Amino acid sequence: MCLQTTEVLVNEAEQEWIEVVVPAKVALADGLAAQLVSAVPAARGGVQVRKGHVVFWVHPPKLETTLADVRACLRDLAEQGWLVDADKVRAGNLAPEEDWRDAWKKFFHTTRLTRQILVVPSWESHEPLATDIPIHLDPGQAFGTGAHASTQLVLETMQDLVDSGALPAPETVFDLGTGSGILAIAAAKYWPLTHITATDIDPLSIEATRENANANGVGDRIEVSTTDLANVKPRFPLVLANIQAHILRGLRDDLLERLLPGGTLLLSGILTAQIRPLVDFYCEGAVVELVSIRESKLNSEWSSAHLRRGD
Ligand SMILES: C[S@@+](CC[C@H](N)C(=O)[O-])C[C@H]1O[C@@H](n2cnc3c(N)ncnc32)[C@H](O)[C@@H]1O
């Protein structure tokens, strides 16, 4: 598994990357990669699964806190019975920007995510079919290359809504926890007149989304900011939120408040074991009802929910 987008270069010191190397038995590596992406902020930009270890990169000033985060994550997993050793986590090679990009080139290729959506990294060219919707994205520091099941689940549901005609082109869309902006960009490309409000608590995500939206020619229709959900005032016919279950739980009332009557809410980033309780919690009070739950074909540990607000 490998994840995510666009470099955000702030100053000279940040033009270098250092490897964080997490030893992992081959059979555990995919699962461990998913755990790291969920638990370690600096791994959101994307991890690579290699033989015997999982690797990701951080800028040097973030190394020490990241190593501490990874070790804490491994200690938690060890307590749950995983055969992982926090003491073996280490810093690897320092790589200039160019080498970092080369390292990604070996692993990150053009990938079809839905009938129409493809993610195309800057180092590959792609001859699109007439119906294709390419999204141009490179791995970076914000979550969302499309490689993660939780992102794909939302894209697949959007594709179904487009294909079935169940959702007419929405005038506006809200993407909460936009990461790289991948879902906002997909919405902007599915519906060429739609305006998207995208927010994230992580300032790196805001930079990445702006850059990616511009690279995809939709920057003028995506307004991105760190605005707190409680301060996002409009209501939307379509709301997307790919964030972990415990965060979604805390955001329920504010999130439901952002839905227009008849509006569609897609929740993702949820472990399959947690999807039913979360959906039940969202449906309490009957503001929204469940339309469907989708389990990932890529990784059945992840599921998403499609909810609809009453008219
Ligand atoms: C799993 S990533 C999803 C990224 C992208 N939307 C995708 O589908 O690939 C979740 C994102 O939510 C952001 N996030 C976490 N808590 C948040 C909150 N309370 N409000 C807004 N964004 C939040 C994180 O910074 C992260 O970028």
The ligand as an SDF file (V2000), in Angstrom:
LIG
                    3D

 27 29  0  0  0  0  0  0  0  0999 V2000
   -8.0010   10.1020    5.9900 C   0  0  0  0  0  0  0  0  0  0  0  0
   -7.5180   11.7150    5.5550 S   0  0  0  0  0  0  0  0  0  0  0  0
   -8.5600   11.9690    4.1290 C   0  0  0  0  0  0  0  0  0  0  0  0
   -7.9290   12.7720    3.0310 C   0  0  0  0  0  0  0  0  0  0  0  0
   -8.7400   12.8220    1.7510 C   0  0  0  0  0  0  0  0  0  0  0  0
  -10.0160   13.4740    1.9590 N   0  0  0  0  0  0  0  0  0  0  0  0
   -8.9590   11.4380    1.1940 C   0  0  0  0  0  0  0  0  0  0  0  0
  -10.1110   11.0170    1.1050 O   0  0  0  0  0  0  0  0  0  0  0  0
   -7.9800   10.7730    0.8310 O   0  0  0  0  0  0  0  0  0  0  0  0
   -8.3020   12.6430    6.8390 C   0  0  0  0  0  0  0  0  0  0  0  0
   -7.9840   14.1260    6.8500 C   0  0  0  0  0  0  0  0  0  0  0  0
   -8.8300   14.7270    7.8220 O   0  0  0  0  0  0  0  0  0  0  0  0
   -8.1230   15.7370    8.5000 C   0  0  0  0  0  0  0  0  0  0  0  0
   -8.8120   15.9570    9.7830 N   0  0  0  0  0  0  0  0  0  0  0  0
   -8.7120   15.2310   10.9340 C   0  0  0  0  0  0  0  0  0  0  0  0
   -9.5400   15.7490   11.8690 N   0  0  0  0  0  0  0  0  0  0  0  0
  -10.1870   16.7920   11.3120 C   0  0  0  0  0  0  0  0  0  0  0  0
  -11.1760   17.7210   11.7590 C   0  0  0  0  0  0  0  0  0  0  0  0
  -11.6610   17.6830   12.9920 N   0  0  0  0  0  0  0  0  0  0  0  0
  -11.6120   18.6700   10.9110 N   0  0  0  0  0  0  0  0  0  0  0  0
  -11.1260   18.7410    9.6550 C   0  0  0  0  0  0  0  0  0  0  0  0
  -10.1820   17.9010    9.1670 N   0  0  0  0  0  0  0  0  0  0  0  0
   -9.7260   16.9350    9.9750 C   0  0  0  0  0  0  0  0  0  0  0  0
   -6.7100   15.2060    8.5840 C   0  0  0  0  0  0  0  0  0  0  0  0
   -5.7850   16.2660    8.7610 O   0  0  0  0  0  0  0  0  0  0  0  0
   -6.5730   14.4840    7.2350 C   0  0  0  0  0  0  0  0  0  0  0  0
   -6.0130   15.3260    6.2590 O   0  0  0  0  0  0  0  0  0  0  0  0
  1  2  1  0
  2  3  1  0
  2 10  1  0
  3  4  1  0
  4  5  1  0
  5  6  1  0
  5  7  1  0
  7  8  2  0
  7  9  1  0
 10 11  1  0
 11 12  1  0
 11 26  1  0
 12 13  1  0
 13 14  1  0
 13 24  1  0
 14 15  1  0
 14 23  1  0
 15 16  2  0
 16 17  1  0
 17 18  1  0
 17 23  2  0
 18 19  1  0
 18 20  2  0
 20 21  1  0
 21 22  2  0
 22 23  1  0
 24 25  1  0
 24 26  1  0
 26 27  1  0
M  CHG  2   2   1   9  -1
M  END
$$$$
